[in-house]
Amino acid sequence: MSNDFDFDLSPDQWEALKALRNPVSNGRLAKAYVVESLVKLGLVVVDDGAPAMTPAGRKALVRGSCKLLDLAA
């Protein structure tokens, strides 16, 4: 049995997830509703008002990298 989930994220969600790879300088992302949707999926947590990627978020980002490359091609 596999614990892997294949997330069908919007381009905005992928961009927000990629942006969270590095610490956010002012603790905010441009689109709060996108971060909220990622929180609901368990890919992001908000700690002391600053969004941070969860281990599941990192895994989704790595797994989705190939899909993102396909979209860019």
PyMOL Python script that loads the backbone (N, CA, C, O; Angstrom):
from pymol import cmd

cmd.read_pdbstr("""\
ATOM      1  N   MET A   1       0.840  -1.167   0.000  1.00  0.00           N
ATOM      2  CA  MET A   1       0.000   0.000   0.000  1.00  0.00           C
ATOM      3  C   MET A   1       0.893   1.241   0.000  1.00  0.00           C
ATOM      4  O   MET A   1       1.940   1.251   0.648  1.00  0.00           O
ATOM      5  N   SER A   2       0.502   2.246  -0.694  1.00  0.00           N
ATOM      6  CA  SER A   2       1.314   3.444  -0.831  1.00  0.00           C
ATOM      7  C   SER A   2       0.655   4.622  -0.123  1.00  0.00           C
ATOM      8  O   SER A   2      -0.566   4.778  -0.153  1.00  0.00           O
ATOM      9  N   ASN A   3       1.477   5.442   0.509  1.00  0.00           N
ATOM     10  CA  ASN A   3       0.981   6.653   1.167  1.00  0.00           C
ATOM     11  C   ASN A   3       1.080   7.855   0.254  1.00  0.00           C
ATOM     12  O   ASN A   3       0.754   8.969   0.665  1.00  0.00           O
ATOM     13  N   ASP A   4       1.522   7.656  -0.976  1.00  0.00           N
ATOM     14  CA  ASP A   4       1.743   8.768  -1.894  1.00  0.00           C
ATOM     15  C   ASP A   4       0.430   9.330  -2.393  1.00  0.00           C
ATOM     16  O   ASP A   4      -0.511   8.595  -2.693  1.00  0.00           O
ATOM     17  N   PHE A   5       0.388  10.647  -2.475  1.00  0.00           N
ATOM     18  CA  PHE A   5      -0.772  11.342  -3.003  1.00  0.00           C
ATOM     19  C   PHE A   5      -0.330  12.136  -4.214  1.00  0.00           C
ATOM     20  O   PHE A   5       0.743  12.740  -4.211  1.00  0.00           O
ATOM     21  N   ASP A   6      -1.134  12.136  -5.225  1.00  0.00           N
ATOM     22  CA  ASP A   6      -0.849  12.918  -6.414  1.00  0.00           C
ATOM     23  C   ASP A   6      -1.748  14.140  -6.365  1.00  0.00           C
ATOM     24  O   ASP A   6      -2.956  14.037  -6.578  1.00  0.00           O
ATOM     25  N   PHE A   7      -1.165  15.291  -6.085  1.00  0.00           N
ATOM     26  CA  PHE A   7      -1.940  16.517  -5.941  1.00  0.00           C
ATOM     27  C   PHE A   7      -2.100  17.185  -7.295  1.00  0.00           C
ATOM     28  O   PHE A   7      -1.136  17.329  -8.047  1.00  0.00           O
ATOM     29  N   ASP A   8      -3.313  17.585  -7.595  1.00  0.00           N
ATOM     30  CA  ASP A   8      -3.608  18.312  -8.821  1.00  0.00           C
ATOM     31  C   ASP A   8      -3.745  19.788  -8.446  1.00  0.00           C
ATOM     32  O   ASP A   8      -4.847  20.304  -8.264  1.00  0.00           O
ATOM     33  N   LEU A   9      -2.588  20.453  -8.337  1.00  0.00           N
ATOM     34  CA  LEU A   9      -2.568  21.831  -7.873  1.00  0.00           C
ATOM     35  C   LEU A   9      -2.659  22.796  -9.043  1.00  0.00           C
ATOM     36  O   LEU A   9      -2.228  22.491 -10.155  1.00  0.00           O
ATOM     37  N   SER A  10      -3.222  23.957  -8.774  1.00  0.00           N
ATOM     38  CA  SER A  10      -3.299  25.010  -9.785  1.00  0.00           C
ATOM     39  C   SER A  10      -1.907  25.626  -9.957  1.00  0.00           C
ATOM     40  O   SER A  10      -1.048  25.457  -9.092  1.00  0.00           O
ATOM     41  N   PRO A  11      -1.679  26.332 -11.053  1.00  0.00           N
ATOM     42  CA  PRO A  11      -0.378  27.008 -11.227  1.00  0.00           C
ATOM     43  C   PRO A  11      -0.051  27.962 -10.074  1.00  0.00           C
ATOM     44  O   PRO A  11       1.107  28.053  -9.667  1.00  0.00           O
ATOM     45  N   ASP A  12      -1.049  28.673  -9.541  1.00  0.00           N
ATOM     46  CA  ASP A  12      -0.827  29.560  -8.401  1.00  0.00           C
ATOM     47  C   ASP A  12      -0.382  28.782  -7.167  1.00  0.00           C
ATOM     48  O   ASP A  12       0.493  29.229  -6.427  1.00  0.00           O
ATOM     49  N   GLN A  13      -0.989  27.611  -6.948  1.00  0.00           N
ATOM     50  CA  GLN A  13      -0.610  26.793  -5.805  1.00  0.00           C
ATOM     51  C   GLN A  13       0.826  26.278  -5.952  1.00  0.00           C
ATOM     52  O   GLN A  13       1.588  26.271  -4.986  1.00  0.00           O
ATOM     53  N   TRP A  14       1.192  25.848  -7.169  1.00  0.00           N
ATOM     54  CA  TRP A  14       2.573  25.396  -7.402  1.00  0.00           C
ATOM     55  C   TRP A  14       3.547  26.531  -7.153  1.00  0.00           C
ATOM     56  O   TRP A  14       4.588  26.325  -6.529  1.00  0.00           O
ATOM     57  N   GLU A  15       3.229  27.724  -7.630  1.00  0.00           N
ATOM     58  CA  GLU A  15       4.125  28.871  -7.439  1.00  0.00           C
ATOM     59  C   GLU A  15       4.285  29.198  -5.958  1.00  0.00           C
ATOM     60  O   GLU A  15       5.393  29.488  -5.506  1.00  0.00           O
ATOM     61  N   ALA A  16       3.196  29.155  -5.204  1.00  0.00           N
ATOM     62  CA  ALA A  16       3.264  29.433  -3.769  1.00  0.00           C
ATOM     63  C   ALA A  16       4.093  28.372  -3.055  1.00  0.00           C
ATOM     64  O   ALA A  16       4.891  28.687  -2.172  1.00  0.00           O
ATOM     65  N   LEU A  17       3.902  27.118  -3.441  1.00  0.00           N
ATOM     66  CA  LEU A  17       4.664  26.031  -2.833  1.00  0.00           C
ATOM     67  C   LEU A  17       6.149  26.177  -3.151  1.00  0.00           C
ATOM     68  O   LEU A  17       6.996  25.975  -2.281  1.00  0.00           O
ATOM     69  N   LYS A  18       6.463  26.523  -4.387  1.00  0.00           N
ATOM     70  CA  LYS A  18       7.867  26.741  -4.759  1.00  0.00           C
ATOM     71  C   LYS A  18       8.456  27.924  -4.002  1.00  0.00           C
ATOM     72  O   LYS A  18       9.622  27.887  -3.608  1.00  0.00           O
ATOM     73  N   ALA A  19       7.671  28.964  -3.795  1.00  0.00           N
ATOM     74  CA  ALA A  19       8.152  30.148  -3.085  1.00  0.00           C
ATOM     75  C   ALA A  19       8.477  29.836  -1.629  1.00  0.00           C
ATOM     76  O   ALA A  19       9.311  30.505  -1.019  1.00  0.00           O
ATOM     77  N   LEU A  20       7.822  28.826  -1.074  1.00  0.00           N
ATOM     78  CA  LEU A  20       8.054  28.474   0.326  1.00  0.00           C
ATOM     79  C   LEU A  20       9.318  27.644   0.530  1.00  0.00           C
ATOM     80  O   LEU A  20       9.658  27.309   1.665  1.00  0.00           O
ATOM     81  N   ARG A  21      10.013  27.311  -0.544  1.00  0.00           N
ATOM     82  CA  ARG A  21      11.284  26.595  -0.389  1.00  0.00           C
ATOM     83  C   ARG A  21      12.269  27.447   0.373  1.00  0.00           C
ATOM     84  O   ARG A  21      13.078  26.924   1.140  1.00  0.00           O
ATOM     85  N   ASN A  22      12.217  28.738   0.180  1.00  0.00           N
ATOM     86  CA  ASN A  22      13.082  29.692   0.872  1.00  0.00           C
ATOM     87  C   ASN A  22      12.230  30.468   1.865  1.00  0.00           C
ATOM     88  O   ASN A  22      11.048  30.699   1.609  1.00  0.00           O
ATOM     89  N   PRO A  23      12.801  30.869   2.982  1.00  0.00           N
ATOM     90  CA  PRO A  23      12.012  31.639   3.958  1.00  0.00           C
ATOM     91  C   PRO A  23      11.457  32.917   3.329  1.00  0.00           C
ATOM     92  O   PRO A  23      12.131  33.588   2.547  1.00  0.00           O
ATOM     93  N   VAL A  24      10.234  33.230   3.684  1.00  0.00           N
ATOM     94  CA  VAL A  24       9.589  34.439   3.184  1.00  0.00           C
ATOM     95  C   VAL A  24      10.098  35.615   4.013  1.00  0.00           C
ATOM     96  O   VAL A  24      10.022  35.595   5.241  1.00  0.00           O
ATOM     97  N   SER A  25      10.614  36.630   3.341  1.00  0.00           N
ATOM     98  CA  SER A  25      11.263  37.736   4.040  1.00  0.00           C
ATOM     99  C   SER A  25      10.320  38.492   4.974  1.00  0.00           C
ATOM    100  O   SER A  25      10.696  38.805   6.104  1.00  0.00           O
ATOM    101  N   ASN A  26       9.126  38.784   4.531  1.00  0.00           N
ATOM    102  CA  ASN A  26       8.200  39.542   5.387  1.00  0.00           C
ATOM    103  C   ASN A  26       7.123  38.657   6.004  1.00  0.00           C
ATOM    104  O   ASN A  26       6.193  39.160   6.634  1.00  0.00           O
ATOM    105  N   GLY A  27       7.243  37.331   5.826  1.00  0.00           N
ATOM    106  CA  GLY A  27       6.294  36.408   6.427  1.00  0.00           C
ATOM    107  C   GLY A  27       4.969  36.306   5.696  1.00  0.00           C
ATOM    108  O   GLY A  27       4.042  35.669   6.196  1.00  0.00           O
ATOM    109  N   ARG A  28       4.858  36.920   4.523  1.00  0.00           N
ATOM    110  CA  ARG A  28       3.602  36.888   3.779  1.00  0.00           C
ATOM    111  C   ARG A  28       3.866  36.535   2.327  1.00  0.00           C
ATOM    112  O   ARG A  28       4.906  36.866   1.756  1.00  0.00           O
ATOM    113  N   LEU A  29       2.904  35.863   1.760  1.00  0.00           N
ATOM    114  CA  LEU A  29       2.914  35.610   0.325  1.00  0.00           C
ATOM    115  C   LEU A  29       1.866  36.506  -0.304  1.00  0.00           C
ATOM    116  O   LEU A  29       0.965  36.995   0.377  1.00  0.00           O
ATOM    117  N   ALA A  30       1.984  36.718  -1.593  1.00  0.00           N
ATOM    118  CA  ALA A  30       1.092  37.644  -2.283  1.00  0.00           C
ATOM    119  C   ALA A  30      -0.373  37.205  -2.226  1.00  0.00           C
ATOM    120  O   ALA A  30      -1.259  38.050  -2.106  1.00  0.00           O
ATOM    121  N   LYS A  31      -0.637  35.927  -2.306  1.00  0.00           N
ATOM    122  CA  LYS A  31      -2.018  35.446  -2.396  1.00  0.00           C
ATOM    123  C   LYS A  31      -2.344  34.563  -1.194  1.00  0.00           C
ATOM    124  O   LYS A  31      -2.060  33.365  -1.195  1.00  0.00           O
ATOM    125  N   ALA A  32      -2.935  35.161  -0.187  1.00  0.00           N
ATOM    126  CA  ALA A  32      -3.240  34.447   1.058  1.00  0.00           C
ATOM    127  C   ALA A  32      -4.214  33.294   0.822  1.00  0.00           C
ATOM    128  O   ALA A  32      -4.106  32.257   1.478  1.00  0.00           O
ATOM    129  N   TYR A  33      -5.155  33.455  -0.095  1.00  0.00           N
ATOM    130  CA  TYR A  33      -6.132  32.389  -0.345  1.00  0.00           C
ATOM    131  C   TYR A  33      -5.462  31.144  -0.924  1.00  0.00           C
ATOM    132  O   TYR A  33      -5.940  30.028  -0.718  1.00  0.00           O
ATOM    133  N   VAL A  34      -4.365  31.329  -1.642  1.00  0.00           N
ATOM    134  CA  VAL A  34      -3.627  30.177  -2.180  1.00  0.00           C
ATOM    135  C   VAL A  34      -2.958  29.428  -1.032  1.00  0.00           C
ATOM    136  O   VAL A  34      -2.980  28.198  -0.986  1.00  0.00           O
ATOM    137  N   VAL A  35      -2.364  30.176  -0.108  1.00  0.00           N
ATOM    138  CA  VAL A  35      -1.729  29.550   1.055  1.00  0.00           C
ATOM    139  C   VAL A  35      -2.785  28.803   1.870  1.00  0.00           C
ATOM    140  O   VAL A  35      -2.535  27.690   2.334  1.00  0.00           O
ATOM    141  N   GLU A  36      -3.954  29.402   2.044  1.00  0.00           N
ATOM    142  CA  GLU A  36      -5.031  28.742   2.785  1.00  0.00           C
ATOM    143  C   GLU A  36      -5.428  27.424   2.130  1.00  0.00           C
ATOM    144  O   GLU A  36      -5.691  26.442   2.825  1.00  0.00           O
ATOM    145  N   SER A  37      -5.473  27.395   0.810  1.00  0.00           N
ATOM    146  CA  SER A  37      -5.831  26.151   0.118  1.00  0.00           C
ATOM    147  C   SER A  37      -4.750  25.089   0.315  1.00  0.00           C
ATOM    148  O   SER A  37      -5.061  23.902   0.418  1.00  0.00           O
ATOM    149  N   LEU A  38      -3.485  25.506   0.369  1.00  0.00           N
ATOM    150  CA  LEU A  38      -2.392  24.564   0.614  1.00  0.00           C
ATOM    151  C   LEU A  38      -2.409  24.061   2.058  1.00  0.00           C
ATOM    152  O   LEU A  38      -2.044  22.916   2.324  1.00  0.00           O
ATOM    153  N   VAL A  39      -2.831  24.912   2.982  1.00  0.00           N
ATOM    154  CA  VAL A  39      -2.978  24.487   4.378  1.00  0.00           C
ATOM    155  C   VAL A  39      -4.050  23.405   4.474  1.00  0.00           C
ATOM    156  O   VAL A  39      -3.863  22.406   5.168  1.00  0.00           O
ATOM    157  N   LYS A  40      -5.166  23.599   3.783  1.00  0.00           N
ATOM    158  CA  LYS A  40      -6.255  22.616   3.808  1.00  0.00           C
ATOM    159  C   LYS A  40      -5.809  21.268   3.253  1.00  0.00           C
ATOM    160  O   LYS A  40      -6.313  20.224   3.669  1.00  0.00           O
ATOM    161  N   LEU A  41      -4.861  21.289   2.312  1.00  0.00           N
ATOM    162  CA  LEU A  41      -4.338  20.046   1.738  1.00  0.00           C
ATOM    163  C   LEU A  41      -3.241  19.429   2.602  1.00  0.00           C
ATOM    164  O   LEU A  41      -2.793  18.315   2.331  1.00  0.00           O
ATOM    165  N   GLY A  42      -2.803  20.147   3.644  1.00  0.00           N
ATOM    166  CA  GLY A  42      -1.759  19.641   4.522  1.00  0.00           C
ATOM    167  C   GLY A  42      -0.357  19.830   3.967  1.00  0.00           C
ATOM    168  O   GLY A  42       0.587  19.195   4.436  1.00  0.00           O
ATOM    169  N   LEU A  43      -0.213  20.695   2.975  1.00  0.00           N
ATOM    170  CA  LEU A  43       1.090  20.921   2.354  1.00  0.00           C
ATOM    171  C   LEU A  43       1.835  22.086   2.995  1.00  0.00           C
ATOM    172  O   LEU A  43       3.050  22.207   2.844  1.00  0.00           O
ATOM    173  N   VAL A  44       1.112  22.938   3.708  1.00  0.00           N
ATOM    174  CA  VAL A  44       1.678  24.123   4.342  1.00  0.00           C
ATOM    175  C   VAL A  44       1.054  24.271   5.726  1.00  0.00           C
ATOM    176  O   VAL A  44      -0.114  23.940   5.933  1.00  0.00           O
ATOM    177  N   VAL A  45       1.844  24.770   6.663  1.00  0.00           N
ATOM    178  CA  VAL A  45       1.331  25.149   7.979  1.00  0.00           C
ATOM    179  C   VAL A  45       1.661  26.616   8.198  1.00  0.00           C
ATOM    180  O   VAL A  45       2.610  27.142   7.616  1.00  0.00           O
ATOM    181  N   VAL A  46       0.880  27.267   9.032  1.00  0.00           N
ATOM    182  CA  VAL A  46       1.160  28.656   9.378  1.00  0.00           C
ATOM    183  C   VAL A  46       1.628  28.651  10.828  1.00  0.00           C
ATOM    184  O   VAL A  46       0.875  28.311  11.741  1.00  0.00           O
ATOM    185  N   ASP A  47       2.897  29.037  11.021  1.00  0.00           N
ATOM    186  CA  ASP A  47       3.515  29.040  12.335  1.00  0.00           C
ATOM    187  C   ASP A  47       3.906  30.464  12.691  1.00  0.00           C
ATOM    188  O   ASP A  47       4.733  31.071  12.011  1.00  0.00           O
ATOM    189  N   ASP A  48       3.326  30.992  13.741  1.00  0.00           N
ATOM    190  CA  ASP A  48       3.559  32.380  14.157  1.00  0.00           C
ATOM    191  C   ASP A  48       3.265  33.363  13.024  1.00  0.00           C
ATOM    192  O   ASP A  48       3.965  34.362  12.858  1.00  0.00           O
ATOM    193  N   GLY A  49       2.240  33.073  12.259  1.00  0.00           N
ATOM    194  CA  GLY A  49       1.821  33.960  11.181  1.00  0.00           C
ATOM    195  C   GLY A  49       2.593  33.805   9.885  1.00  0.00           C
ATOM    196  O   GLY A  49       2.270  34.454   8.891  1.00  0.00           O
ATOM    197  N   ALA A  50       3.616  32.947   9.881  1.00  0.00           N
ATOM    198  CA  ALA A  50       4.418  32.754   8.669  1.00  0.00           C
ATOM    199  C   ALA A  50       4.163  31.359   8.100  1.00  0.00           C
ATOM    200  O   ALA A  50       4.217  30.372   8.835  1.00  0.00           O
ATOM    201  N   PRO A  51       3.886  31.268   6.795  1.00  0.00           N
ATOM    202  CA  PRO A  51       3.656  29.953   6.187  1.00  0.00           C
ATOM    203  C   PRO A  51       4.965  29.181   6.059  1.00  0.00           C
ATOM    204  O   PRO A  51       6.017  29.756   5.778  1.00  0.00           O
ATOM    205  N   ALA A  52       4.880  27.872   6.270  1.00  0.00           N
ATOM    206  CA  ALA A  52       6.037  26.993   6.131  1.00  0.00           C
ATOM    207  C   ALA A  52       5.587  25.686   5.487  1.00  0.00           C
ATOM    208  O   ALA A  52       4.493  25.195   5.765  1.00  0.00           O
ATOM    209  N   MET A  53       6.423  25.132   4.636  1.00  0.00           N
ATOM    210  CA  MET A  53       6.102  23.898   3.941  1.00  0.00           C
ATOM    211  C   MET A  53       6.218  22.713   4.903  1.00  0.00           C
ATOM    212  O   MET A  53       7.154  22.643   5.700  1.00  0.00           O
ATOM    213  N   THR A  54       5.273  21.795   4.824  1.00  0.00           N
ATOM    214  CA  THR A  54       5.315  20.568   5.614  1.00  0.00           C
ATOM    215  C   THR A  54       6.123  19.520   4.858  1.00  0.00           C
ATOM    216  O   THR A  54       6.432  19.707   3.681  1.00  0.00           O
ATOM    217  N   PRO A  55       6.469  18.419   5.521  1.00  0.00           N
ATOM    218  CA  PRO A  55       7.133  17.332   4.798  1.00  0.00           C
ATOM    219  C   PRO A  55       6.303  16.832   3.612  1.00  0.00           C
ATOM    220  O   PRO A  55       6.856  16.473   2.572  1.00  0.00           O
ATOM    221  N   ALA A  56       4.983  16.812   3.769  1.00  0.00           N
ATOM    222  CA  ALA A  56       4.108  16.414   2.656  1.00  0.00           C
ATOM    223  C   ALA A  56       4.195  17.430   1.520  1.00  0.00           C
ATOM    224  O   ALA A  56       4.135  17.059   0.348  1.00  0.00           O
ATOM    225  N   GLY A  57       4.336  18.706   1.862  1.00  0.00           N
ATOM    226  CA  GLY A  57       4.479  19.750   0.850  1.00  0.00           C
ATOM    227  C   GLY A  57       5.771  19.598   0.074  1.00  0.00           C
ATOM    228  O   GLY A  57       5.790  19.762  -1.146  1.00  0.00           O
ATOM    229  N   ARG A  58       6.860  19.284   0.779  1.00  0.00           N
ATOM    230  CA  ARG A  58       8.146  19.061   0.111  1.00  0.00           C
ATOM    231  C   ARG A  58       8.054  17.872  -0.839  1.00  0.00           C
ATOM    232  O   ARG A  58       8.549  17.917  -1.965  1.00  0.00           O
ATOM    233  N   LYS A  59       7.411  16.813  -0.365  1.00  0.00           N
ATOM    234  CA  LYS A  59       7.266  15.610  -1.183  1.00  0.00           C
ATOM    235  C   LYS A  59       6.414  15.904  -2.428  1.00  0.00           C
ATOM    236  O   LYS A  59       6.737  15.455  -3.528  1.00  0.00           O
ATOM    237  N   ALA A  60       5.334  16.657  -2.242  1.00  0.00           N
ATOM    238  CA  ALA A  60       4.476  17.007  -3.383  1.00  0.00           C
ATOM    239  C   ALA A  60       5.239  17.869  -4.382  1.00  0.00           C
ATOM    240  O   ALA A  60       5.072  17.717  -5.592  1.00  0.00           O
ATOM    241  N   LEU A  61       6.077  18.777  -3.876  1.00  0.00           N
ATOM    242  CA  LEU A  61       6.857  19.641  -4.757  1.00  0.00           C
ATOM    243  C   LEU A  61       7.857  18.825  -5.572  1.00  0.00           C
ATOM    244  O   LEU A  61       8.010  19.047  -6.773  1.00  0.00           O
ATOM    245  N   VAL A  62       8.538  17.882  -4.922  1.00  0.00           N
ATOM    246  CA  VAL A  62       9.502  17.041  -5.627  1.00  0.00           C
ATOM    247  C   VAL A  62       8.791  16.140  -6.631  1.00  0.00           C
ATOM    248  O   VAL A  62       9.236  16.001  -7.770  1.00  0.00           O
ATOM    249  N   ARG A  63       7.689  15.531  -6.208  1.00  0.00           N
ATOM    250  CA  ARG A  63       6.937  14.647  -7.114  1.00  0.00           C
ATOM    251  C   ARG A  63       6.347  15.423  -8.283  1.00  0.00           C
ATOM    252  O   ARG A  63       6.250  14.910  -9.398  1.00  0.00           O
ATOM    253  N   GLY A  64       5.954  16.661  -8.017  1.00  0.00           N
ATOM    254  CA  GLY A  64       5.338  17.460  -9.059  1.00  0.00           C
ATOM    255  C   GLY A  64       6.332  18.119  -9.992  1.00  0.00           C
ATOM    256  O   GLY A  64       5.941  18.679 -11.016  1.00  0.00           O
ATOM    257  N   SER A  65       7.612  18.064  -9.657  1.00  0.00           N
ATOM    258  CA  SER A  65       8.620  18.737 -10.470  1.00  0.00           C
ATOM    259  C   SER A  65       8.614  18.241 -11.914  1.00  0.00           C
ATOM    260  O   SER A  65       8.734  19.042 -12.840  1.00  0.00           O
ATOM    261  N   CYS A  66       8.477  16.957 -12.113  1.00  0.00           N
ATOM    262  CA  CYS A  66       8.443  16.411 -13.478  1.00  0.00           C
ATOM    263  C   CYS A  66       7.234  16.940 -14.240  1.00  0.00           C
ATOM    264  O   CYS A  66       7.332  17.279 -15.419  1.00  0.00           O
ATOM    265  N   LYS A  67       6.099  17.008 -13.562  1.00  0.00           N
ATOM    266  CA  LYS A  67       4.897  17.548 -14.205  1.00  0.00           C
ATOM    267  C   LYS A  67       5.090  19.002 -14.569  1.00  0.00           C
ATOM    268  O   LYS A  67       4.656  19.448 -15.631  1.00  0.00           O
ATOM    269  N   LEU A  68       5.744  19.745 -13.684  1.00  0.00           N
ATOM    270  CA  LEU A  68       5.980  21.155 -13.950  1.00  0.00           C
ATOM    271  C   LEU A  68       6.911  21.334 -15.138  1.00  0.00           C
ATOM    272  O   LEU A  68       6.735  22.260 -15.930  1.00  0.00           O
ATOM    273  N   LEU A  69       7.895  20.463 -15.268  1.00  0.00           N
ATOM    274  CA  LEU A  69       8.794  20.533 -16.418  1.00  0.00           C
ATOM    275  C   LEU A  69       8.032  20.246 -17.711  1.00  0.00           C
ATOM    276  O   LEU A  69       8.286  20.874 -18.739  1.00  0.00           O
ATOM    277  N   ASP A  70       7.098  19.295 -17.654  1.00  0.00           N
ATOM    278  CA  ASP A  70       6.281  18.973 -18.829  1.00  0.00           C
ATOM    279  C   ASP A  70       5.446  20.176 -19.256  1.00  0.00           C
ATOM    280  O   ASP A  70       5.273  20.420 -20.450  1.00  0.00           O
ATOM    281  N   LEU A  71       4.926  20.929 -18.283  1.00  0.00           N
ATOM    282  CA  LEU A  71       4.112  22.091 -18.586  1.00  0.00           C
ATOM    283  C   LEU A  71       4.953  23.196 -19.225  1.00  0.00           C
ATOM    284  O   LEU A  71       4.474  23.929 -20.091  1.00  0.00           O
ATOM    285  N   ALA A  72       6.199  23.306 -18.795  1.00  0.00           N
ATOM    286  CA  ALA A  72       7.075  24.357 -19.310  1.00  0.00           C
ATOM    287  C   ALA A  72       7.565  24.066 -20.719  1.00  0.00           C
ATOM    288  O   ALA A  72       7.910  24.986 -21.461  1.00  0.00           O
ATOM    289  N   ALA A  73       7.599  22.809 -21.086  1.00  0.00           N
ATOM    290  CA  ALA A  73       8.121  22.414 -22.404  1.00  0.00           C
ATOM    291  C   ALA A  73       7.178  22.761 -23.530  1.00  0.00           C
ATOM    292  O   ALA A  73       7.478  22.491 -24.693  1.00  0.00           O
TER     293      ALA A  73
END
""", "prot")
cmd.dss("prot")
cmd.show_as("cartoon", "prot")
cmd.util.cbc("prot")
cmd.orient("prot")
